[in-house]
């Protein structure tokens, strides 16, 4: 479903990604692992058109999407959960969801009701302004807002960062339920335990270069790779 081929991305004159390649097949959860500053978020931003690569190719469902704007990619069926959440602070939870809704035909489409079933905690605070939510509530809202676009591919950038263990457990369970429904997800994470519990395959990025790719089982067995590229 997603094919990233040898992309090079810059912030101004700073070269951040060096020939990054990865792929995600339909129905998979693939994790992108790495320390802070390794290039995970830049990879996600490159895919979503927020920081377009200067070289390389990005294909979605067989079509080249490099250079397309984020709103165009959302219409194509790519949902994005940024690492900094970016809720509309002055709008209520319900209004945050409504303005993101992209209606499609089909029994499994996401709407206000199905999103509240997915995150019941949000239904209880649907009247509250997003700026007054806790970090965990804001993260649930950000994921729910992405689901309201009815994506076929979901990009999750550091969804558990800075959250309490109880909230992490809730998010892990719900992301796992997306996998069980056949969702396709690219998950950028530092939390190794959560990533390995959820994913089919994994990539490790370090200093803007993919250093490792393999199955979750291989990664669990490869202590040397984990120590070299993931431990602080």
N, C-alpha and C positions, 0 to 999 in steps of 0.2 A: 504493500500500500504506500509506503514511504521509502524513498531511496535518496540518500544524501551521498554525493560523489565528489570527493576531493575538493571540498570548499575551503576557501581562504577568506577570512573575515578580519576587518580592521576597525578600530576606533580611531578615527583621524589618521595619524601616521603610525599608530601602534598596531603591529601585526599580532592578532590574538589567536586565530585558528589557522593551523597549518595542514591543509590537505585532509580534513576530517571526512571520513566516509562511514556511513552506517545505514542499516535498513531495518524496517519494521514490517512484518507481514500481517495480513488481516487476522484479527483475533488474538494477537500476541500482546503481552506487556513486556516491553524491552526497557531495561534500566540503563541509564548513563551515569556512571559513578565517577567520583573524583573529589579531591579536596577543594576547599574554598579557593577561588581564583583559577581553577584548572581549565575552565572553558565550557562548563556545562550550560550556564545561562546564555552565554554567547551563542552556543550551538542552537539552543531553543529559539532565541531571538532571530537568528539567521533563517531558520526554517519558517518562522512566522512573519518574516518580511520586515521586522522592526530594525534589524541591522543587516541588510542584504549583503551576501558575500560578493567580493569583487571577482572571484574566480570559482569555478566549479559548477555543479548542477544539482538541483533539488527537484525530484519528481514525486508527484502525488497521484496515485492511481494511473500511472503511466504518462502523465502530462507534466511538462516542465513548469514549475511555479516560481522559480527564482526571479525576483524582481517584482512580483505581485504585491499589492498592498495588503495589510492585515485584514481589512474589511472584505476584500475580495476572497481571501483564503477562508474567512469565516463562512462566507456564502457557499464556498465549495465543500464545506463540511469539516474544517479543522478548528477544534476548540483549543483555547490556550489559557492556562492558569499561570500567571506570572509569579515570580518569587516574592514580589513586594505587594501582592494582593490587589492594590489599586481599586478598592471599593469606592463608590460614590458616597462620600461621607455624609452629605446633607440629605440624601434620599433614604427612605425606609428600606428595610430588607425586601419587602414585596415590590417596591418600585425599582430597586436594583435588578430584580429578576425580570420584571415586565419589560424593561427597556432592552433586555438582551434576547428576548424571545425570537426565535426563527422557526416559523411553523412549517412542518412538512407533513406529507401524507404517510400514514402508517400507524399501526397499533402501538408501537413502542416509542412513540414520540414523547419528548419531555415537555412538560408544562408546569404551571405553578403547583398543581395537585401532586403530580408524580415526584417533583423535586422535594416537596414537603414530606412526602412519604419516605424519600431517600434520606433526608436530614430532618427528622421530626423536631429537633431542637430549634430549627429556623421557624417552624410554624408558630411556635410559642412566642416568638419575638418579631413577627412579621411587620409590626407597627413601629418598631424601634429604628431610629436612624443608624445607618451603618457605622458612622463615626464613633458611636458609643458602644460598639460591640467589643468583646474580648478578642484576642488574637485567634483563638480557636474558632470562635463564631465567624469572624471575618474570613478565615480560610474555608470554612464550610460554605459561606456565601459565595466566595470566589469560584469554588468548584461548581456549586449549583448554578451560578450565572453562566459558566461555560457549558454546562449540560443543557441549559435553556436554548442554546444555539443549535441543539440537536446534531452534535458532531459525529462523524464517522471515525475520526482520529482525534485523540485527546492528548495534548502536550501538557504534562504536569511538571512544573519547575519548582523543586524544593517544597513540596506540599507539607512536610512535617517540621520544617525548620522553625526553631524557637518555641515549639508548642509543648504543653504539658504531656506527660506519658499517657494519661487517660484519653486526651484528645487524639494523640497519635494512634492509639488502639482503635478508636472509632473510625478515623480516616483510613487506616489500614484495612479494616473490615469492609468498609464501603467501596474502596478501590478494588478490593478483591471480588466484591460482588459484581462490579463492572466487568471484570475479567470473566467471571462465570456466565455473564450475559453475552459474551462474545465481543466485547468492546476491544478496540485497538488503542493502545496507550504507549507513549514514549515518556518514561519517568526519569527525570533528572533528580538525583538524591545524593546526600551525604550519609544518610542513615542506612548502613549496610544491612542491618537485620531486616528492616522493613522491605528494602529493595529485593533482597534474596527471597523473602517470603512471597512476594507478589509476582516476580518476573519469570519469564521463560528463558530469556537470554540476557546477557549483560555486556556492556562496553565500559572500559575504563579510559578516561581522558586525563592527561597530565601535561601541563604547559602547552595546551592547545593542540595536542597530538593524541590520537587514539593509540594506546599502548597495549590494549588487550581486548579480545572478543572471544566469548565462549558461552557455553550453557551455564545455567545457575549451578548445576552440580559440579561442573569443572571449577567454577570460581570458588565454591565452598571448599573444594579439596586443595586449592592452590594457595597455601598460606604465604608463600614467598611473594606472589604477586600482590596479595592483599596488604602485606606488610610494607612492600616497596612503594605502592601508589595510593593507599587508602588510609593507613594509620597516621595519625598526627604525631 
